[in-house]
């Protein structure tokens, strides 16, 4: 296997390992911030929207982190 293939495999593996905890953390912060801002509990649709948003942000953050981490580690 080439070094580039190994790099991308590790990027995918690290992203997959980190996406769940990172997206949950972002989701919790987002829901709490929105509840504090609106001064009320959120509806299930609002919570679902925040969860989708947190998952998308989590993918971007985890992918960027794992690319930089593996570049530094394997580069």
PDB file of N, CA, C and O in Angstrom, chain B, residues numbered from 101:
ATOM      1  N   UNK B 101       0.838  -1.184   0.000  1.00  0.00           N
ATOM      2  CA  UNK B 101       0.000   0.000   0.000  1.00  0.00           C
ATOM      3  C   UNK B 101       0.881   1.245   0.000  1.00  0.00           C
ATOM      4  O   UNK B 101       1.921   1.296   0.657  1.00  0.00           O
ATOM      5  N   UNK B 102       0.447   2.219  -0.735  1.00  0.00           N
ATOM      6  CA  UNK B 102       1.217   3.453  -0.777  1.00  0.00           C
ATOM      7  C   UNK B 102       0.973   4.265   0.493  1.00  0.00           C
ATOM      8  O   UNK B 102       0.010   4.035   1.225  1.00  0.00           O
ATOM      9  N   UNK B 103       1.856   5.202   0.728  1.00  0.00           N
ATOM     10  CA  UNK B 103       1.736   6.034   1.924  1.00  0.00           C
ATOM     11  C   UNK B 103       0.482   6.912   1.863  1.00  0.00           C
ATOM     12  O   UNK B 103      -0.128   7.202   2.892  1.00  0.00           O
ATOM     13  N   UNK B 104       0.109   7.324   0.672  1.00  0.00           N
ATOM     14  CA  UNK B 104      -1.099   8.135   0.511  1.00  0.00           C
ATOM     15  C   UNK B 104      -2.359   7.334   0.861  1.00  0.00           C
ATOM     16  O   UNK B 104      -3.288   7.864   1.470  1.00  0.00           O
ATOM     17  N   UNK B 105      -2.381   6.073   0.478  1.00  0.00           N
ATOM     18  CA  UNK B 105      -3.519   5.210   0.814  1.00  0.00           C
ATOM     19  C   UNK B 105      -3.618   5.008   2.318  1.00  0.00           C
ATOM     20  O   UNK B 105      -4.708   5.069   2.887  1.00  0.00           O
ATOM     21  N   UNK B 106      -2.490   4.769   2.955  1.00  0.00           N
ATOM     22  CA  UNK B 106      -2.467   4.599   4.411  1.00  0.00           C
ATOM     23  C   UNK B 106      -2.936   5.878   5.094  1.00  0.00           C
ATOM     24  O   UNK B 106      -3.691   5.827   6.065  1.00  0.00           O
ATOM     25  N   UNK B 107      -2.492   7.011   4.592  1.00  0.00           N
ATOM     26  CA  UNK B 107      -2.906   8.304   5.145  1.00  0.00           C
ATOM     27  C   UNK B 107      -4.424   8.443   5.110  1.00  0.00           C
ATOM     28  O   UNK B 107      -5.038   8.773   6.125  1.00  0.00           O
ATOM     29  N   UNK B 108      -5.036   8.194   3.951  1.00  0.00           N
ATOM     30  CA  UNK B 108      -6.483   8.368   3.822  1.00  0.00           C
ATOM     31  C   UNK B 108      -7.259   7.337   4.627  1.00  0.00           C
ATOM     32  O   UNK B 108      -8.338   7.640   5.136  1.00  0.00           O
ATOM     33  N   UNK B 109      -6.734   6.129   4.752  1.00  0.00           N
ATOM     34  CA  UNK B 109      -7.393   5.127   5.596  1.00  0.00           C
ATOM     35  C   UNK B 109      -7.405   5.564   7.057  1.00  0.00           C
ATOM     36  O   UNK B 109      -8.408   5.398   7.750  1.00  0.00           O
ATOM     37  N   UNK B 110      -6.291   6.121   7.523  1.00  0.00           N
ATOM     38  CA  UNK B 110      -6.233   6.603   8.904  1.00  0.00           C
ATOM     39  C   UNK B 110      -7.106   7.833   9.105  1.00  0.00           C
ATOM     40  O   UNK B 110      -7.700   8.003  10.169  1.00  0.00           O
ATOM     41  N   UNK B 111      -7.189   8.689   8.098  1.00  0.00           N
ATOM     42  CA  UNK B 111      -8.076   9.856   8.188  1.00  0.00           C
ATOM     43  C   UNK B 111      -9.522   9.396   8.343  1.00  0.00           C
ATOM     44  O   UNK B 111     -10.250   9.905   9.195  1.00  0.00           O
ATOM     45  N   UNK B 112      -9.936   8.444   7.528  1.00  0.00           N
ATOM     46  CA  UNK B 112     -11.307   7.925   7.607  1.00  0.00           C
ATOM     47  C   UNK B 112     -11.551   7.240   8.944  1.00  0.00           C
ATOM     48  O   UNK B 112     -12.604   7.428   9.554  1.00  0.00           O
ATOM     49  N   UNK B 113     -10.586   6.447   9.405  1.00  0.00           N
ATOM     50  CA  UNK B 113     -10.750   5.733  10.675  1.00  0.00           C
ATOM     51  C   UNK B 113     -10.863   6.705  11.852  1.00  0.00           C
ATOM     52  O   UNK B 113     -11.721   6.532  12.717  1.00  0.00           O
ATOM     53  N   UNK B 114     -10.015   7.710  11.887  1.00  0.00           N
ATOM     54  CA  UNK B 114     -10.053   8.677  12.985  1.00  0.00           C
ATOM     55  C   UNK B 114     -11.325   9.519  12.934  1.00  0.00           C
ATOM     56  O   UNK B 114     -11.917   9.811  13.973  1.00  0.00           O
ATOM     57  N   UNK B 115     -11.741   9.903  11.749  1.00  0.00           N
ATOM     58  CA  UNK B 115     -12.988  10.655  11.610  1.00  0.00           C
ATOM     59  C   UNK B 115     -14.173   9.827  12.090  1.00  0.00           C
ATOM     60  O   UNK B 115     -15.045  10.333  12.797  1.00  0.00           O
ATOM     61  N   UNK B 116     -14.204   8.560  11.706  1.00  0.00           N
ATOM     62  CA  UNK B 116     -15.302   7.682  12.126  1.00  0.00           C
ATOM     63  C   UNK B 116     -15.313   7.488  13.638  1.00  0.00           C
ATOM     64  O   UNK B 116     -16.379   7.410  14.249  1.00  0.00           O
ATOM     65  N   UNK B 117     -14.132   7.412  14.240  1.00  0.00           N
ATOM     66  CA  UNK B 117     -14.059   7.216  15.691  1.00  0.00           C
ATOM     67  C   UNK B 117     -14.476   8.465  16.462  1.00  0.00           C
ATOM     68  O   UNK B 117     -15.011   8.360  17.566  1.00  0.00           O
ATOM     69  N   UNK B 118     -14.241   9.628  15.899  1.00  0.00           N
ATOM     70  CA  UNK B 118     -14.500  10.871  16.621  1.00  0.00           C
ATOM     71  C   UNK B 118     -15.858  11.504  16.338  1.00  0.00           C
ATOM     72  O   UNK B 118     -16.301  12.358  17.106  1.00  0.00           O
ATOM     73  N   UNK B 119     -16.521  11.115  15.274  1.00  0.00           N
ATOM     74  CA  UNK B 119     -17.723  11.836  14.855  1.00  0.00           C
ATOM     75  C   UNK B 119     -18.840  11.776  15.890  1.00  0.00           C
ATOM     76  O   UNK B 119     -19.502  12.787  16.125  1.00  0.00           O
ATOM     77  N   UNK B 120     -19.067  10.635  16.511  1.00  0.00           N
ATOM     78  CA  UNK B 120     -20.176  10.531  17.467  1.00  0.00           C
ATOM     79  C   UNK B 120     -19.954  11.401  18.705  1.00  0.00           C
ATOM     80  O   UNK B 120     -20.829  12.205  19.029  1.00  0.00           O
ATOM     81  N   UNK B 121     -18.820  11.278  19.415  1.00  0.00           N
ATOM     82  CA  UNK B 121     -18.669  12.123  20.613  1.00  0.00           C
ATOM     83  C   UNK B 121     -18.590  13.617  20.300  1.00  0.00           C
ATOM     84  O   UNK B 121     -19.105  14.437  21.060  1.00  0.00           O
ATOM     85  N   UNK B 122     -17.960  13.967  19.206  1.00  0.00           N
ATOM     86  CA  UNK B 122     -17.837  15.386  18.860  1.00  0.00           C
ATOM     87  C   UNK B 122     -19.198  15.969  18.480  1.00  0.00           C
ATOM     88  O   UNK B 122     -19.545  17.067  18.914  1.00  0.00           O
ATOM     89  N   UNK B 123     -19.962  15.245  17.677  1.00  0.00           N
ATOM     90  CA  UNK B 123     -21.274  15.772  17.281  1.00  0.00           C
ATOM     91  C   UNK B 123     -22.220  15.854  18.476  1.00  0.00           C
ATOM     92  O   UNK B 123     -23.035  16.774  18.547  1.00  0.00           O
ATOM     93  N   UNK B 124     -22.131  14.915  19.415  1.00  0.00           N
ATOM     94  CA  UNK B 124     -22.959  14.986  20.623  1.00  0.00           C
ATOM     95  C   UNK B 124     -22.573  16.189  21.478  1.00  0.00           C
ATOM     96  O   UNK B 124     -23.444  16.868  22.024  1.00  0.00           O
ATOM     97  N   UNK B 125     -21.290  16.454  21.596  1.00  0.00           N
ATOM     98  CA  UNK B 125     -20.826  17.601  22.371  1.00  0.00           C
ATOM     99  C   UNK B 125     -21.302  18.908  21.736  1.00  0.00           C
ATOM    100  O   UNK B 125     -21.791  19.799  22.432  1.00  0.00           O
ATOM    101  N   UNK B 126     -21.159  19.019  20.431  1.00  0.00           N
ATOM    102  CA  UNK B 126     -21.626  20.209  19.720  1.00  0.00           C
ATOM    103  C   UNK B 126     -23.135  20.350  19.869  1.00  0.00           C
ATOM    104  O   UNK B 126     -23.639  21.458  20.058  1.00  0.00           O
ATOM    105  N   UNK B 127     -23.856  19.241  19.787  1.00  0.00           N
ATOM    106  CA  UNK B 127     -25.312  19.259  19.917  1.00  0.00           C
ATOM    107  C   UNK B 127     -25.752  19.748  21.295  1.00  0.00           C
ATOM    108  O   UNK B 127     -26.663  20.569  21.402  1.00  0.00           O
ATOM    109  N   UNK B 128     -25.111  19.248  22.345  1.00  0.00           N
ATOM    110  CA  UNK B 128     -25.464  19.662  23.706  1.00  0.00           C
ATOM    111  C   UNK B 128     -25.222  21.152  23.892  1.00  0.00           C
ATOM    112  O   UNK B 128     -26.076  21.860  24.425  1.00  0.00           O
ATOM    113  N   UNK B 129     -24.064  21.631  23.456  1.00  0.00           N
ATOM    114  CA  UNK B 129     -23.776  23.061  23.574  1.00  0.00           C
ATOM    115  C   UNK B 129     -24.777  23.892  22.775  1.00  0.00           C
ATOM    116  O   UNK B 129     -25.226  24.940  23.239  1.00  0.00           O
ATOM    117  N   UNK B 130     -25.120  23.436  21.598  1.00  0.00           N
ATOM    118  CA  UNK B 130     -26.041  24.164  20.733  1.00  0.00           C
ATOM    119  C   UNK B 130     -27.448  24.231  21.332  1.00  0.00           C
ATOM    120  O   UNK B 130     -28.078  25.289  21.328  1.00  0.00           O
ATOM    121  N   UNK B 131     -27.931  23.107  21.841  1.00  0.00           N
ATOM    122  CA  UNK B 131     -29.273  23.078  22.437  1.00  0.00           C
ATOM    123  C   UNK B 131     -29.323  23.948  23.687  1.00  0.00           C
ATOM    124  O   UNK B 131     -30.279  24.698  23.883  1.00  0.00           O
ATOM    125  N   UNK B 132     -28.311  23.853  24.521  1.00  0.00           N
ATOM    126  CA  UNK B 132     -28.292  24.679  25.739  1.00  0.00           C
ATOM    127  C   UNK B 132     -28.241  26.162  25.416  1.00  0.00           C
ATOM    128  O   UNK B 132     -28.913  26.970  26.056  1.00  0.00           O
ATOM    129  N   UNK B 133     -27.439  26.517  24.417  1.00  0.00           N
ATOM    130  CA  UNK B 133     -27.326  27.921  24.026  1.00  0.00           C
ATOM    131  C   UNK B 133     -28.660  28.430  23.490  1.00  0.00           C
ATOM    132  O   UNK B 133     -29.084  29.538  23.818  1.00  0.00           O
ATOM    133  N   UNK B 134     -29.315  27.622  22.668  1.00  0.00           N
ATOM    134  CA  UNK B 134     -30.588  28.033  22.092  1.00  0.00           C
ATOM    135  C   UNK B 134     -31.689  28.109  23.150  1.00  0.00           C
ATOM    136  O   UNK B 134     -32.528  29.009  23.102  1.00  0.00           O
ATOM    137  N   UNK B 135     -31.696  27.179  24.101  1.00  0.00           N
ATOM    138  CA  UNK B 135     -32.683  27.232  25.182  1.00  0.00           C
ATOM    139  C   UNK B 135     -32.490  28.480  26.036  1.00  0.00           C
ATOM    140  O   UNK B 135     -33.456  29.124  26.444  1.00  0.00           O
ATOM    141  N   UNK B 136     -31.242  28.806  26.297  1.00  0.00           N
ATOM    142  CA  UNK B 136     -30.956  30.000  27.096  1.00  0.00           C
ATOM    143  C   UNK B 136     -31.357  31.266  26.335  1.00  0.00           C
ATOM    144  O   UNK B 136     -31.887  32.211  26.920  1.00  0.00           O
ATOM    145  N   UNK B 137     -31.101  31.273  25.038  1.00  0.00           N
ATOM    146  CA  UNK B 137     -31.429  32.435  24.224  1.00  0.00           C
ATOM    147  C   UNK B 137     -32.941  32.631  24.107  1.00  0.00           C
ATOM    148  O   UNK B 137     -33.428  33.758  24.189  1.00  0.00           O
ATOM    149  N   UNK B 138     -33.685  31.537  23.917  1.00  0.00           N
ATOM    150  CA  UNK B 138     -35.136  31.625  23.740  1.00  0.00           C
ATOM    151  C   UNK B 138     -35.910  31.616  25.051  1.00  0.00           C
ATOM    152  O   UNK B 138     -37.102  31.922  25.067  1.00  0.00           O
ATOM    153  N   UNK B 139     -35.249  31.271  26.141  1.00  0.00           N
ATOM    154  CA  UNK B 139     -35.877  31.208  27.464  1.00  0.00           C
ATOM    155  C   UNK B 139     -37.042  30.211  27.506  1.00  0.00           C
ATOM    156  O   UNK B 139     -38.040  30.449  28.186  1.00  0.00           O
ATOM    157  N   UNK B 140     -36.914  29.100  26.782  1.00  0.00           N
ATOM    158  CA  UNK B 140     -37.950  28.064  26.792  1.00  0.00           C
ATOM    159  C   UNK B 140     -37.346  26.740  26.350  1.00  0.00           C
ATOM    160  O   UNK B 140     -36.244  26.690  25.805  1.00  0.00           O
ATOM    161  N   UNK B 141     -38.091  25.672  26.596  1.00  0.00           N
ATOM    162  CA  UNK B 141     -37.667  24.359  26.116  1.00  0.00           C
ATOM    163  C   UNK B 141     -37.885  24.277  24.610  1.00  0.00           C
ATOM    164  O   UNK B 141     -38.792  24.904  24.064  1.00  0.00           O
ATOM    165  N   UNK B 142     -37.046  23.500  23.957  1.00  0.00           N
ATOM    166  CA  UNK B 142     -37.156  23.373  22.510  1.00  0.00           C
ATOM    167  C   UNK B 142     -38.140  22.272  22.135  1.00  0.00           C
ATOM    168  O   UNK B 142     -38.316  21.301  22.870  1.00  0.00           O
ATOM    169  N   UNK B 143     -38.772  22.439  20.992  1.00  0.00           N
ATOM    170  CA  UNK B 143     -39.670  21.400  20.479  1.00  0.00           C
ATOM    171  C   UNK B 143     -38.837  20.267  19.883  1.00  0.00           C
ATOM    172  O   UNK B 143     -37.630  20.412  19.686  1.00  0.00           O
ATOM    173  N   UNK B 144     -39.480  19.156  19.601  1.00  0.00           N
ATOM    174  CA  UNK B 144     -38.755  18.009  19.046  1.00  0.00           C
ATOM    175  C   UNK B 144     -38.204  18.318  17.654  1.00  0.00           C
ATOM    176  O   UNK B 144     -37.146  17.809  17.284  1.00  0.00           O
ATOM    177  N   UNK B 145     -38.907  19.146  16.880  1.00  0.00           N
ATOM    178  CA  UNK B 145     -38.405  19.536  15.560  1.00  0.00           C
ATOM    179  C   UNK B 145     -37.154  20.403  15.678  1.00  0.00           C
ATOM    180  O   UNK B 145     -36.209  20.246  14.905  1.00  0.00           O
ATOM    181  N   UNK B 146     -37.151  21.311  16.643  1.00  0.00           N
ATOM    182  CA  UNK B 146     -35.980  22.165  16.856  1.00  0.00           C
ATOM    183  C   UNK B 146     -34.789  21.333  17.333  1.00  0.00           C
ATOM    184  O   UNK B 146     -33.656  21.567  16.911  1.00  0.00           O
ATOM    185  N   UNK B 147     -35.042  20.377  18.197  1.00  0.00           N
ATOM    186  CA  UNK B 147     -33.965  19.513  18.686  1.00  0.00           C
ATOM    187  C   UNK B 147     -33.412  18.663  17.546  1.00  0.00           C
ATOM    188  O   UNK B 147     -32.200  18.482  17.434  1.00  0.00           O
ATOM    189  N   UNK B 148     -34.296  18.145  16.704  1.00  0.00           N
ATOM    190  CA  UNK B 148     -33.854  17.348  15.556  1.00  0.00           C
ATOM    191  C   UNK B 148     -33.022  18.202  14.595  1.00  0.00           C
ATOM    192  O   UNK B 148     -32.010  17.739  14.069  1.00  0.00           O
ATOM    193  N   UNK B 149     -33.445  19.434  14.369  1.00  0.00           N
ATOM    194  CA  UNK B 149     -32.689  20.342  13.512  1.00  0.00           C
ATOM    195  C   UNK B 149     -31.314  20.645  14.077  1.00  0.00           C
ATOM    196  O   UNK B 149     -30.333  20.709  13.336  1.00  0.00           O
ATOM    197  N   UNK B 150     -31.240  20.833  15.389  1.00  0.00           N
ATOM    198  CA  UNK B 150     -29.951  21.083  16.029  1.00  0.00           C
ATOM    199  C   UNK B 150     -29.050  19.851  15.944  1.00  0.00           C
ATOM    200  O   UNK B 150     -27.834  19.976  15.801  1.00  0.00           O
ATOM    201  N   UNK B 151     -29.645  18.669  16.030  1.00  0.00           N
ATOM    202  CA  UNK B 151     -28.865  17.433  15.935  1.00  0.00           C
ATOM    203  C   UNK B 151     -28.277  17.269  14.530  1.00  0.00           C
ATOM    204  O   UNK B 151     -27.116  16.887  14.385  1.00  0.00           O
ATOM    205  N   UNK B 152     -29.070  17.555  13.501  1.00  0.00           N
ATOM    206  CA  UNK B 152     -28.571  17.487  12.123  1.00  0.00           C
ATOM    207  C   UNK B 152     -27.462  18.506  11.894  1.00  0.00           C
ATOM    208  O   UNK B 152     -26.451  18.209  11.257  1.00  0.00           O
ATOM    209  N   UNK B 153     -27.662  19.690  12.414  1.00  0.00           N
ATOM    210  CA  UNK B 153     -26.656  20.750  12.284  1.00  0.00           C
ATOM    211  C   UNK B 153     -25.365  20.360  12.991  1.00  0.00           C
ATOM    212  O   UNK B 153     -24.275  20.565  12.457  1.00  0.00           O
ATOM    213  N   UNK B 154     -25.486  19.799  14.189  1.00  0.00           N
ATOM    214  CA  UNK B 154     -24.312  19.385  14.956  1.00  0.00           C
ATOM    215  C   UNK B 154     -23.567  18.257  14.254  1.00  0.00           C
ATOM    216  O   UNK B 154     -22.337  18.213  14.285  1.00  0.00           O
ATOM    217  N   UNK B 155     -24.301  17.347  13.622  1.00  0.00           N
ATOM    218  CA  UNK B 155     -23.667  16.240  12.909  1.00  0.00           C
ATOM    219  C   UNK B 155     -22.862  16.762  11.721  1.00  0.00           C
ATOM    220  O   UNK B 155     -21.744  16.304  11.485  1.00  0.00           O
ATOM    221  N   UNK B 156     -23.412  17.706  10.980  1.00  0.00           N
ATOM    222  CA  UNK B 156     -22.705  18.278   9.838  1.00  0.00           C
ATOM    223  C   UNK B 156     -21.452  19.030  10.290  1.00  0.00           C
ATOM    224  O   UNK B 156     -20.383  18.867   9.704  1.00  0.00           O
ATOM    225  N   UNK B 157     -21.584  19.839  11.316  1.00  0.00           N
ATOM    226  CA  UNK B 157     -20.424  20.566  11.844  1.00  0.00           C
ATOM    227  C   UNK B 157     -19.392  19.584  12.383  1.00  0.00           C
ATOM    228  O   UNK B 157     -18.192  19.784  12.199  1.00  0.00           O
ATOM    229  N   UNK B 158     -19.846  18.529  13.046  1.00  0.00           N
ATOM    230  CA  UNK B 158     -18.944  17.512  13.582  1.00  0.00           C
ATOM    231  C   UNK B 158     -18.150  16.809  12.498  1.00  0.00           C
ATOM    232  O   UNK B 158     -16.961  16.539  12.672  1.00  0.00           O
ATOM    233  N   UNK B 159     -18.796  16.510  11.382  1.00  0.00           N
ATOM    234  CA  UNK B 159     -18.086  15.878  10.264  1.00  0.00           C
ATOM    235  C   UNK B 159     -16.972  16.787   9.765  1.00  0.00           C
ATOM    236  O   UNK B 159     -15.849  16.333   9.542  1.00  0.00           O
ATOM    237  N   UNK B 160     -17.276  18.051   9.590  1.00  0.00           N
ATOM    238  CA  UNK B 160     -16.275  18.998   9.082  1.00  0.00           C
ATOM    239  C   UNK B 160     -15.119  19.138  10.064  1.00  0.00           C
ATOM    240  O   UNK B 160     -13.956  19.100   9.662  1.00  0.00           O
ATOM    241  N   UNK B 161     -15.429  19.299  11.342  1.00  0.00           N
ATOM    242  CA  UNK B 161     -14.393  19.466  12.366  1.00  0.00           C
ATOM    243  C   UNK B 161     -13.536  18.208  12.477  1.00  0.00           C
ATOM    244  O   UNK B 161     -12.309  18.298  12.509  1.00  0.00           O
ATOM    245  N   UNK B 162     -14.166  17.046  12.534  1.00  0.00           N
ATOM    246  CA  UNK B 162     -13.422  15.789  12.686  1.00  0.00           C
ATOM    247  C   UNK B 162     -12.570  15.488  11.459  1.00  0.00           C
ATOM    248  O   UNK B 162     -11.439  15.019  11.586  1.00  0.00           O
ATOM    249  N   UNK B 163     -13.106  15.755  10.283  1.00  0.00           N
ATOM    250  CA  UNK B 163     -12.339  15.520   9.066  1.00  0.00           C
ATOM    251  C   UNK B 163     -11.116  16.435   9.009  1.00  0.00           C
ATOM    252  O   UNK B 163     -10.017  15.985   8.684  1.00  0.00           O
ATOM    253  N   UNK B 164     -11.305  17.705   9.321  1.00  0.00           N
ATOM    254  CA  UNK B 164     -10.178  18.642   9.319  1.00  0.00           C
ATOM    255  C   UNK B 164      -9.145  18.251  10.368  1.00  0.00           C
ATOM    256  O   UNK B 164      -7.945  18.258  10.092  1.00  0.00           O
ATOM    257  N   UNK B 165      -9.603  17.912  11.568  1.00  0.00           N
ATOM    258  CA  UNK B 165      -8.678  17.510  12.625  1.00  0.00           C
ATOM    259  C   UNK B 165      -7.913  16.250  12.246  1.00  0.00           C
ATOM    260  O   UNK B 165      -6.695  16.193  12.412  1.00  0.00           O
ATOM    261  N   UNK B 166      -8.610  15.244  11.741  1.00  0.00           N
ATOM    262  CA  UNK B 166      -7.930  13.989  11.431  1.00  0.00           C
ATOM    263  C   UNK B 166      -6.962  14.149  10.263  1.00  0.00           C
ATOM    264  O   UNK B 166      -5.921  13.493  10.232  1.00  0.00           O
ATOM    265  N   UNK B 167      -7.290  15.008   9.306  1.00  0.00           N
ATOM    266  CA  UNK B 167      -6.356  15.255   8.205  1.00  0.00           C
ATOM    267  C   UNK B 167      -5.085  15.925   8.716  1.00  0.00           C
ATOM    268  O   UNK B 167      -3.980  15.522   8.353  1.00  0.00           O
ATOM    269  N   UNK B 168      -5.237  16.943   9.556  1.00  0.00           N
ATOM    270  CA  UNK B 168      -4.062  17.632  10.094  1.00  0.00           C
ATOM    271  C   UNK B 168      -3.268  16.736  11.039  1.00  0.00           C
ATOM    272  O   UNK B 168      -2.037  16.734  11.007  1.00  0.00           O
ATOM    273  N   UNK B 169      -3.963  15.981  11.872  1.00  0.00           N
ATOM    274  CA  UNK B 169      -3.299  15.088  12.812  1.00  0.00           C
ATOM    275  C   UNK B 169      -2.493  14.022  12.076  1.00  0.00           C
ATOM    276  O   UNK B 169      -1.330  13.784  12.404  1.00  0.00           O
ATOM    277  N   UNK B 170      -3.102  13.385  11.089  1.00  0.00           N
ATOM    278  CA  UNK B 170      -2.399  12.336  10.349  1.00  0.00           C
ATOM    279  C   UNK B 170      -1.310  12.900   9.454  1.00  0.00           C
ATOM    280  O   UNK B 170      -0.299  12.235   9.228  1.00  0.00           O
ATOM    281  N   UNK B 171      -1.489  14.100   8.943  1.00  0.00           N
ATOM    282  CA  UNK B 171      -0.425  14.728   8.161  1.00  0.00           C
ATOM    283  C   UNK B 171       0.802  14.940   9.034  1.00  0.00           C
ATOM    284  O   UNK B 171       1.932  14.695   8.613  1.00  0.00           O
ATOM    285  N   UNK B 172       0.560  15.398  10.254  1.00  0.00           N
ATOM    286  CA  UNK B 172       1.664  15.631  11.185  1.00  0.00           C
ATOM    287  C   UNK B 172       2.282  14.312  11.643  1.00  0.00           C
ATOM    288  O   UNK B 172       3.501  14.209  11.782  1.00  0.00           O
ATOM    289  N   UNK B 173       1.448  13.313  11.874  1.00  0.00           N
ATOM    290  CA  UNK B 173       1.921  12.029  12.378  1.00  0.00           C
ATOM    291  C   UNK B 173       2.606  11.208  11.290  1.00  0.00           C
ATOM    292  O   UNK B 173       3.678  10.648  11.520  1.00  0.00           O
ATOM    293  N   UNK B 174       2.004  11.133  10.115  1.00  0.00           N
ATOM    294  CA  UNK B 174       2.524  10.287   9.045  1.00  0.00           C
ATOM    295  C   UNK B 174       3.315  11.058   7.995  1.00  0.00           C
ATOM    296  O   UNK B 174       4.085  10.477   7.231  1.00  0.00           O
ATOM    297  N   UNK B 175       3.116  12.371   7.968  1.00  0.00           N
ATOM    298  CA  UNK B 175       3.684  13.205   6.923  1.00  0.00           C
ATOM    299  C   UNK B 175       5.149  13.180   6.875  1.00  0.00           C
ATOM    300  O   UNK B 175       5.750  13.846   6.032  1.00  0.00           O
TER     301      UNK B 175
END
